[in-house]
């Protein structure tokens, strides 16, 4: 006989009967008796049917009712489906003594109107004389109030098909609605939350309280928390965290946004809000429910403005609905915002939003965990180090890191399309993506600048100053465990002073490059504003953004133009005094404000600290290093220069002969020199020349060579340097340097 059977649609009278129609030859080959169970294995799942002959006794065809299968719905293309006889297997029936099931109802109203006894009898009637197997689903007809019946367990447990009879003991373990059944199916594949494990555990604990410990809390006379507020910058993962927690705790998630609430006619917004709360309350009767309000600051702004009457009514309606939530209700309201101060204060009290969880910018270990999850499904080369990438991505949030990995992968896709071969994502791809994807916090940041990396080798001389800068700035950021071991605290600020052109700004860039930290540079033009209070607000915002991107260096160039001396009434102005006051307060309180917390919020101080070095590094790096530069230290206020504010005062002297030789070698590294050029003689002849003067001297000598040869020169000669020396006098002199030496307190 033919080994293949063409699959045909079921006859109308066989729906809901668990029958399988076969030809006589197929039944004879399977040795199947009429009404006995047959297991059919299909690509989309397996189903259990009972063998029945076709009415026309035609062979080569198969008709089956897929009501008892491993899937809720087995979809089949009847036009092209062919089933082999090897996919059919006759099973031995056995009468069941006991069966445990889970019942899936069509709507929550059915669960309210059906008592437990009525539901038990209804399910017994539906399952009578039906063959089942463990972990199989029985799909009912569309007119039945029951959608699915899951076979959780049966006795005896054998490889035979179990028959449910009138004597079988039926145990309904769980009754859920169709919506809850989908939630349970989604919870089987939870989200991967990286870097927020502690916050996720805390959130799960708060949400699980009314769901898991309702009777215990009622016995103790306690009420469950009704609301939870998530505060954090955009892209940090607030919405993703709520979705992950909902799947983890098995709660039904209802998302609510402002545009979905607001209506055109008066009272429509409040009506829509009431409908959503009624839906959440009805769903919570069947199981835990989370009502998530995203961007709640746009839905419930602060009241008090007469022009915001519609928003004020929405706020009042939300307050009333939150107060009307019963303590025994399995519903928790979770809201998210990046502007907590813009929310009406009536919402931020116990009884409404009881808890507030701050999610800040990811720390070093959190960025590493996020990158490991993002690259887990990518073809990564062996030269890619997630720890190195995490060290480079200071100030990046989860969305930025996702965009970084996506950009690196897109470069591989484009190259593979051009070369017609598959490639791996290498370190070079991530470096190219790093140049294109910048942190979202830096897009509107004040003082955020980009500069070409400067390395210590590019700065000639100043070896003692380099060592002092490394000790003051680089060591605390890179080796915090050593500072903890010696009982040292992180310095708050460094002042570089000296004549112009002596590499003060270049030294700061080298520090920022070696520390792999965020770099903010601000000048007087960035701060001063014609509006009262705007300058101080800008400076405070600068420090707030720097704290969000720690470790960070805030560079105040020409600080004498930003803040002056308060005792000198002729030179100081009201704006400078107010900016100085803000700067002093920031230096005294450099740290994290309430809404800027990051990581695990543990204070690590002294010998009582019990933490690993990495944990301490993340906590101590929350501070911001202030680096200021000036060539007028005599006009700065004394309160700014005391220890505890600008701890280190470093004098950057003009280069000596040895330093000038090193600078000349660096400046002429890419300049073709003639054999008669003697850099040692030039270093001797350039007394009182600053580093900027020497760099300009080399440029001028190259221009002289081009001018003398009418753009035909191929190298720079000694005489070109002599002509350049004659036209470029030094910018420093003995009397000018003597003024710095007289400042004994700075030397």
C-alpha positions in Angstrom: 0.0 0.0 0.0 1.0 3.7 -0.3 3.2 4.8 2.5 1.9 8.4 2.2 -1.5 9.8 3.2 -2.9 13.0 1.9 -4.2 15.2 4.7 -7.8 16.5 4.1 -10.0 18.8 6.1 -12.3 17.3 8.7 -15.9 16.6 8.1 -18.3 19.0 9.8 -19.8 16.3 12.1 -16.4 15.1 13.4 -15.4 18.4 15.0 -14.9 18.0 18.8 -15.0 14.2 18.6 -11.3 13.5 18.7 -11.8 11.2 15.7 -9.3 10.3 13.0 -10.6 9.0 9.6 -8.5 6.4 7.8 -8.9 4.0 5.0 -9.1 0.3 5.7 -5.6 -0.5 4.4 -4.1 2.1 6.7 -6.1 0.8 9.7 -5.0 -2.7 8.9 -1.4 -1.7 8.6 -1.5 0.1 12.0 -3.5 -2.8 13.5 -5.8 -0.1 14.9 -9.2 -0.9 16.3 -12.2 1.4 15.9 -12.3 4.0 18.7 -8.8 3.1 19.9 -6.1 5.9 20.3 -3.6 6.8 17.6 -0.7 9.2 18.0 0.0 11.4 14.9 3.4 13.3 14.7 3.4 16.4 12.6 6.0 19.1 12.0 3.9 21.6 14.0 3.3 19.2 16.9 1.8 15.9 17.9 -1.9 15.1 18.4 -3.8 12.2 19.9 -6.9 10.9 18.1 -9.1 7.8 17.9 -9.2 5.6 14.8 -12.3 5.5 12.7 -12.8 4.3 9.1 -13.7 6.7 6.3 -17.3 6.6 5.2 -16.3 6.1 1.6 -13.6 3.5 2.5 -11.1 5.3 0.3 -7.4 4.7 1.0 -4.6 7.2 0.8 -6.3 10.0 2.8 -6.3 11.1 6.4 -8.7 13.4 8.3 -8.0 14.2 12.0 -9.4 16.3 14.8 -6.5 18.1 16.4 -8.3 19.0 19.6 -5.8 17.0 21.8 -2.3 18.0 20.9 0.9 19.5 22.2 0.0 23.0 20.8 -3.0 25.2 21.3 -3.6 25.2 17.5 -2.0 23.0 14.9 -2.1 24.8 11.6 -1.8 22.8 8.5 -1.8 23.6 4.8 -4.3 20.9 3.6 -3.5 21.6 -0.1 0.1 20.4 0.2 0.3 18.3 3.4 1.2 14.7 3.2 1.5 12.3 6.2 3.6 9.2 6.1 2.4 6.0 7.8 5.6 6.1 9.9 4.2 9.2 11.6 1.2 7.3 12.9 1.4 5.1 15.9 -1.3 3.0 17.6 -1.3 3.2 21.4 -2.7 1.0 24.0 -5.5 2.5 26.1 -5.6 2.5 29.9 -8.3 3.8 32.2 -7.2 6.6 34.4 -7.7 6.7 38.2 -6.8 10.4 38.6 -6.0 13.3 36.4 -4.9 16.8 37.3 -5.7 19.7 34.9 -5.5 23.4 34.4 -8.6 25.1 33.0 -8.3 28.1 30.7 -11.6 30.1 30.6 -12.5 32.3 27.7 -13.2 35.5 29.8 -12.9 36.6 33.4 -16.7 37.0 33.6 -17.1 33.2 33.2 -14.9 32.8 36.3 -17.0 35.2 38.3 -20.4 33.6 37.4 -19.3 29.9 37.6 -18.8 28.4 41.0 -16.1 25.8 41.7 -18.6 23.0 41.7 -20.2 24.1 38.5 -16.9 24.5 36.8 -15.7 21.0 38.1 -18.8 19.4 36.6 -18.5 21.3 33.3 -14.9 20.1 32.8 -15.8 16.6 33.8 -18.5 16.5 31.1 -16.1 17.9 28.5 -13.4 15.4 29.2 -15.5 12.2 29.6 -14.5 9.4 27.3 -11.5 11.3 26.0 -8.0 10.0 25.6 -5.2 12.2 27.0 -1.4 12.3 27.5 0.7 14.3 30.0 1.5 17.9 28.9 -1.1 17.8 26.2 -3.7 20.5 25.6 -7.3 19.9 24.8 -8.8 22.7 22.7 -12.6 23.1 23.0 -15.0 24.4 20.4 -15.6 28.2 20.0 -19.0 28.1 21.7 -17.7 26.6 24.9 -16.8 28.8 27.9 -13.6 26.7 28.3 -10.9 27.5 25.8 -8.2 24.9 26.8 -7.7 22.2 29.3 -4.0 21.4 30.1 -3.2 17.8 31.3 -0.7 18.4 34.0 -0.5 14.9 35.6 -2.3 11.6 35.4 -2.3 8.3 37.2 -1.1 5.8 36.1 1.7 7.6 34.2 2.6 5.3 31.3 3.4 5.5 27.7 -0.1 4.4 26.9 -3.0 6.8 26.2 -5.1 7.5 29.3 -8.9 7.3 29.1 -10.9 9.6 31.3 -14.0 7.8 32.5 -16.9 8.5 34.9 -14.8 6.9 37.7 -11.7 9.1 37.1 -10.9 11.5 39.9 -10.7 15.0 38.4 -8.5 17.6 40.1 -8.6 21.2 38.8 -5.3 22.6 40.0 -5.7 26.0 38.5 -8.2 28.1 36.7 -7.0 31.0 34.6 -8.4 33.2 31.8 -7.3 33.2 28.3 -5.3 36.4 28.8 -3.5 35.0 31.8 -2.7 31.9 29.8 -0.9 34.1 27.2 1.0 35.8 30.0 2.1 32.5 31.4 3.3 31.5 28.0 5.3 34.7 27.6 6.8 34.3 31.1 8.5 31.1 29.9 11.0 33.2 27.9 12.0 36.1 30.3 13.9 39.1 29.3 17.6 39.3 30.0 18.2 42.2 32.4 21.9 43.0 32.6 23.4 45.4 35.1 20.2 46.0 37.0 20.0 42.7 39.0 19.8 44.4 42.4 17.2 46.9 41.3 15.2 44.1 39.5 15.3 42.0 42.7 14.1 45.0 44.8 11.3 45.7 42.3 10.2 42.1 42.2 10.1 42.0 46.0 7.9 45.2 46.2 5.6 43.9 43.5 5.3 40.4 45.0 4.2 41.7 48.4 0.5 42.0 47.6 0.6 38.9 45.4 2.4 36.4 47.6 2.1 37.7 51.2 -1.4 39.1 51.2 -2.7 37.0 54.1 0.4 37.6 56.2 0.3 41.4 55.7 -3.4 41.3 56.6 -2.7 39.4 59.8 0.0 42.0 60.8 -2.4 44.8 60.0 -0.2 46.2 57.2 -1.3 47.5 53.8 0.5 46.6 50.6 2.3 49.4 48.6 0.0 50.7 45.9 2.5 52.5 43.7 6.1 52.5 42.6 8.0 55.3 40.9 11.0 54.7 38.7 13.3 57.7 38.2 16.2 57.7 35.8 17.6 59.4 32.6 16.2 58.4 29.2 17.5 55.1 27.8 18.6 53.6 31.1 16.0 50.8 30.8 13.0 51.7 33.0 10.4 50.4 30.6 12.4 47.3 29.8 12.8 46.6 33.5 9.1 46.8 34.1 8.4 44.3 31.3 11.1 42.0 32.6 9.7 42.1 36.1 6.2 41.5 34.9 7.3 38.3 33.1 9.4 37.2 36.1 6.5 37.5 38.6 3.9 36.3 36.1 1.8 39.5 36.3 -0.4 40.9 33.6 1.1 44.2 32.2 -1.1 47.1 31.1 0.8 50.0 29.6 -0.6 53.5 29.8 0.7 56.6 28.0 -0.4 60.2 27.9 -1.6 60.4 24.3 -3.8 57.4 24.8 -5.6 59.1 27.6 -6.1 62.7 26.4 -9.3 63.4 24.5 -10.7 66.3 22.6 -13.9 66.9 24.6 -14.1 67.9 28.2 -14.1 64.9 30.6 -13.0 62.4 28.0 -9.5 62.1 29.4 -10.8 61.3 32.9 -13.3 58.8 31.4 -10.5 57.0 29.5 -8.4 56.9 32.7 -11.3 55.4 34.6 -11.8 52.7 31.9 -8.2 51.6 32.1 -8.4 51.4 35.9 -11.6 49.4 35.7 -9.9 47.0 33.2 -6.9 46.6 35.5 -9.1 46.0 38.5 -11.1 43.3 36.6 -7.9 41.6 35.5 -6.5 41.7 39.0 -9.4 39.6 40.3 -7.9 36.7 38.4 -4.3 37.3 39.2 -1.5 39.9 39.7 -1.7 43.0 37.5 0.8 45.8 36.9 -0.5 49.1 35.5 2.5 50.9 34.0 2.3 54.6 33.4 5.2 55.7 31.2 6.4 59.4 31.2 4.0 60.2 34.0 5.4 63.8 34.1 3.6 64.5 30.8 0.3 63.1 32.1 0.4 64.6 35.6 2.3 67.8 35.7 2.4 70.1 38.7 -0.9 71.9 39.4 -1.3 75.5 40.1 -1.2 77.0 36.7 -4.6 78.3 35.6 -3.9 77.5 32.0 -3.5 73.7 32.7 -7.1 73.0 33.7 -7.4 69.7 31.7 -4.1 68.4 33.1 -5.3 69.4 36.6 -8.5 67.4 36.2 -6.5 64.3 35.0 -4.2 64.6 38.1 -7.2 64.9 40.4 -8.8 61.8 38.7 -5.6 59.8 39.1 -5.3 60.7 42.7 -8.9 59.6 43.3 -8.4 56.3 41.5 -5.2 55.5 43.4 -6.9 56.2 46.7 -9.8 53.9 45.7 -7.5 50.9 45.2 -8.3 48.3 48.0 -5.5 46.8 50.0 -6.6 43.3 49.0 -6.5 44.1 45.3 -3.7 42.4 43.4 -2.8 45.5 41.4 0.3 47.6 41.6 0.8 50.9 39.7 4.3 51.5 38.4 5.3 54.9 36.8 8.4 56.0 35.1 9.9 59.5 34.6 13.1 61.3 33.9 11.8 64.5 35.5 10.6 63.7 39.0 10.4 67.3 40.0 7.8 68.0 37.3 5.3 65.6 38.8 2.6 66.9 41.1 3.7 66.6 44.7 0.4 64.9 45.8 1.4 61.8 43.9 4.8 61.4 45.7 3.5 60.5 49.1 3.0 57.2 50.9 -0.3 55.7 50.0 0.0 56.6 46.4 3.6 56.1 45.1 5.0 54.6 48.2 8.4 53.8 46.9 10.8 55.6 44.6 13.7 53.7 42.9 16.5 55.7 41.3 18.1 54.1 38.2 21.2 56.1 37.3 23.7 55.8 34.5 25.3 52.3 34.5 28.5 51.9 36.3 31.6 50.1 34.9 30.5 46.6 36.0 26.9 47.3 34.8 28.2 48.4 31.4 30.3 45.2 31.1 27.3 43.1 32.0 25.1 44.9 29.4 27.7 44.5 26.7 28.1 40.8 27.5 24.3 40.3 27.0 24.2 42.4 23.8 27.2 40.5 22.3 26.1 37.0 23.4 24.2 36.4 20.1 26.7 38.2 17.9 29.7 36.6 16.0 32.4 38.2 18.1 36.1 38.0 17.3 38.5 36.9 20.0 40.2 40.3 20.1 36.9 42.0 21.5 37.2 42.7 25.2 33.9 43.7 26.8 35.8 45.0 29.8 37.8 47.4 27.6 34.7 48.5 25.8 33.0 49.1 29.2 36.0 51.2 30.2 35.7 53.3 27.0 31.9 53.9 27.2 31.8 56.3 30.1 28.4 58.0 30.4 26.7 55.5 28.0 23.2 54.2 29.0 21.7 50.9 27.9 20.2 52.3 24.8 23.5 53.8 23.8 25.3 50.5 24.3 22.7 48.8 22.2 23.2 51.3 19.4 26.9 50.9 19.6 26.7 47.1 19.1 24.2 47.5 16.3 26.4 50.0 14.5 29.4 47.6 14.8 27.3 44.7 13.5 26.0 46.9 10.6 29.6 47.5 9.4 30.2 43.8 9.3 26.9 43.3 7.3 27.9 46.0 4.7 31.4 44.5 4.4 30.0 40.9 4.1 27.6 42.2 1.4 30.4 43.7 -0.6 32.9 40.8 -0.2 30.2 38.1 -0.4 31.5 36.4 2.8 30.6 36.3 6.4 32.8 38.0 8.9 33.2 38.4 12.6 32.7 41.6 14.6 36.2 42.8 15.6 37.6 45.4 17.9 38.2 47.7 14.9 34.4 47.6 14.1 33.6 48.6 17.7 36.2 51.4 17.5 34.6 52.8 14.3 31.2 52.5 15.9 32.5 54.3 19.0 33.4 57.3 16.8 29.8 57.5 15.5 27.7 56.6 18.6 28.1 59.2 21.3 26.3 59.0 24.7 22.8 60.4 24.6 23.5 62.5 27.7 26.3 64.3 25.9 24.1 65.5 23.0 22.7 68.4 25.0 25.4 68.5 27.6 26.9 71.9 28.6 30.7 71.9 28.1 30.8 68.5 26.4 33.7 68.7 23.9 35.5 66.3 21.6 39.2 66.5 21.2 41.9 64.5 19.6 43.5 62.2 22.2 46.7 63.6 23.7 49.2 61.2 25.3 51.9 61.9 27.8 54.6 61.2 25.2 53.3 64.1 23.1 54.2 66.6 25.8 57.9 67.5 26.0 59.5 67.9 29.4 57.5 68.7 32.6 58.2 65.2 34.0 57.7 66.3 37.6 54.4 67.9 36.7 53.2 64.8 34.8 54.0 62.7 37.8 52.1 65.1 40.2 49.1 65.1 37.8 49.1 61.3 37.7 49.2 61.1 41.5 46.4 63.7 41.9 44.0 62.7 39.1 44.9 59.4 37.4 45.8 57.3 40.4 42.6 57.9 42.4 40.5 56.9 39.4 42.6 53.8 38.4 43.7 52.5 41.7 41.1 53.4 44.3 41.8 50.3 46.4 45.3 51.6 47.1 43.8 54.9 48.4 41.4 53.0 50.5 44.2 50.9 52.0 46.2 54.0 52.9 43.2 55.9 54.3 43.4 58.6 51.6 40.4 60.4 50.1 39.9 61.4 46.5 41.2 64.9 45.8 38.4 67.3 44.6 40.3 69.8 42.5 43.6 70.8 41.0 44.7 74.3 39.9 47.3 74.7 37.1 48.8 78.1 37.0 51.7 79.5 35.0 52.6 81.7 32.1 50.6 81.4 28.9 51.6 78.8 26.3 53.2 76.4 28.8 50.8 73.4 28.0 48.3 73.8 30.9 45.4 72.8 28.6 47.4 70.1 26.9 48.2 68.5 30.2 44.5 68.4 31.2 43.7 66.7 27.8 46.4 64.1 28.5 45.0 63.4 31.9 41.5 62.9 30.4 42.9 60.6 27.7 44.9 58.4 30.1 41.9 58.1 32.5 39.3 57.2 29.8 36.9 59.6 31.5 34.3 62.1 30.3 35.8 65.5 29.7 33.8 68.8 30.2 35.3 72.1 29.4 33.7 75.4 30.2 34.7 79.0 29.8 33.3 82.4 30.8 31.4 82.7 27.5 29.5 79.5 28.2 28.4 80.6 31.6 27.7 84.3 31.6 24.1 85.2 30.6 22.2 88.5 30.7 19.4 86.8 32.7 19.7 86.8 36.5 20.4 83.4 37.9 20.9 81.8 34.5 24.7 81.6 34.9 24.5 79.8 38.3 21.9 77.4 36.9 24.2 76.6 33.9 27.1 75.9 36.2 25.0 73.6 38.5 23.7 71.8 35.4 27.3 71.3 34.2 28.2 69.5 37.5 25.0 67.5 37.4 25.8 66.2 33.9 29.3 65.5 34.9 28.2 63.4 37.9 25.9 61.4 35.5 28.9 60.6 33.4 31.5 59.8 36.0 34.4 59.3 36.1 34.6 62.8 34.6 37.0 65.8 34.5 35.5 69.3 34.6 38.0 71.7 33.1 37.6 75.4 34.0 39.9 77.2 31.6 40.9 80.8 32.5 39.1 80.5 35.8 40.2 84.0 36.7 37.7 85.3 34.1 34.9 83.1 35.5 35.3 83.8 39.2 37.3 86.6 40.7 38.2 87.7 44.2 35.3 88.8 46.4 37.5 91.2 48.4 38.3 93.2 45.3 35.2 95.2 44.7 36.6 96.9 41.6 37.2 93.8 39.6 34.4 91.5 40.9 30.8 91.8 39.9 27.6 90.4 41.2 27.5 87.6 38.6 31.1 86.5 39.4 30.3 86.4 43.1 27.2 84.2 42.6 29.1 81.9 40.3 31.9 81.6 42.8 29.3 80.8 45.5 27.9 78.0 43.3 31.4 76.7 42.5 32.3 76.6 46.2 29.2 74.7 47.1 29.7 72.2 44.3 33.3 71.6 45.4 32.2 71.1 49.0 29.4 68.8 48.0 30.8 67.0 45.0 28.9 63.7 45.0 25.5 62.5 44.0 22.2 64.2 44.6 19.1 62.3 45.5 18.0 61.8 41.9 21.5 61.0 40.6 22.3 57.9 42.5 24.0 55.0 40.7 24.9 51.4 41.5 24.2 49.8 44.9 24.1 53.0 47.1 26.6 51.6 49.6 28.9 54.1 51.4 32.5 52.8 51.6 34.4 54.7 54.2 37.4 53.7 56.3 38.0 50.3 57.9 34.3 49.5 58.2 34.1 49.0 54.5 33.6 45.4 53.4 33.7 45.4 49.6 35.8 44.3 46.8 38.1 46.8 45.0 35.8 46.9 41.9 32.8 47.8 44.0 34.8 50.5 45.8 36.1 51.9 42.5 32.5 52.4 41.2 31.5 54.2 44.4 34.5 56.4 44.6 34.4 57.3 40.9 31.0 59.0 41.6 33.0 62.1 42.5 34.0 64.6 39.9 37.5 65.9 39.5 37.7 69.7 39.0 40.8 71.0 37.1 41.2 74.7 36.7 43.8 76.7 34.8 44.9 80.3 35.0 47.8 82.7 34.4 46.5 85.1 37.0 46.4 83.2 40.3 46.7 86.4 42.3 43.2 87.5 41.4 41.5 84.3 42.7 39.5 84.2 45.9 41.3 82.7 48.9 38.3 80.5 49.7 38.8 78.7 46.4 42.4 77.9 47.0 42.2 76.2 50.4 42.7 72.5 50.9 39.5 70.6 50.4 38.5 72.5 47.3 41.4 73.0 45.0 43.7 70.6 46.9 46.7 70.7 44.5 48.2 74.0 43.2 50.7 73.1 40.5 53.0 75.7 39.0 53.6 75.0 35.3 57.0 76.7 34.6 58.3 77.7 31.2 60.5 74.9 29.6 64.1 74.8 30.4 66.8 73.9 27.9 66.2 70.1 28.2 62.5 70.5 28.0 62.8 72.8 25.0 64.9 70.2 23.2 62.2 67.6 23.8 59.5 70.0 22.6 61.5 70.7 19.4 61.9 67.0 18.7 58.2 66.5 19.1 57.2 69.5 16.9 59.7 68.5 14.1 58.7 64.8 14.1 56.8 65.3 10.9 58.9 68.0 9.4 61.7 67.0 6.9 64.9 68.5 8.4 68.2 69.2 6.6 71.3 67.5 8.0 72.7 70.9 9.1 69.8 71.5 11.5 71.0 71.2 15.1 68.1 71.1 17.6 70.4 71.4 20.6 71.6 74.8 19.4 68.1 75.9 18.8 67.1 74.8 22.3 70.0 76.9 23.7 69.1 79.9 21.6 65.4 79.9 22.6 65.6 81.0 26.1 62.2 82.5 27.5 60.3 80.7 24.7 57.2 78.9 25.8 56.0 75.6 24.4 53.5 77.4 22.1 56.3 79.7 20.9 58.5 76.7 20.0 55.7 75.1 18.1 55.1 78.3 16.2 58.8 78.6 15.5 58.8 75.2 13.7 55.8 76.2 11.6 57.4 79.6 10.7 60.7 77.9 9.7 58.8 75.6 7.4 56.9 78.5 5.9 60.2 80.4 5.4 61.7 77.4 3.6 58.7 77.3 1.2 58.8 81.1 0.7 62.5 81.2 -0.1 62.3 78.3 -2.6 59.0 79.4 -4.1 57.2 76.3 -2.8 59.9 74.0 -4.2 61.6 73.2 -0.8 61.8 69.6 0.3 63.4 70.2 3.8 64.0 72.8 6.4 67.5 74.1 6.9 69.3 75.7 9.8 69.2 79.2 8.2 65.4 78.9 8.0 65.2 78.5 11.7 67.6 81.5 12.2 65.3 83.7 10.1 62.3 82.5 12.0 64.0 83.2 15.3 64.7 86.8 14.1 61.1 87.4 13.3 59.5 85.7 16.3 60.7 87.1 19.7 59.9 85.1 22.9 56.6 85.8 24.6 58.1 85.6 28.1 60.7 87.7 29.9 62.5 87.7 33.2 60.4 90.3 34.9 57.2 88.5 33.9 58.4 85.2 35.3 59.6 87.0 38.5 56.0 87.9 39.3 55.2 84.2 39.5 58.2 83.5 41.8 57.0 86.2 44.2 53.8 84.2 44.7 55.5 82.1 47.4 52.3 80.4 48.5 51.8 78.9 45.1 55.4 77.7 44.5 
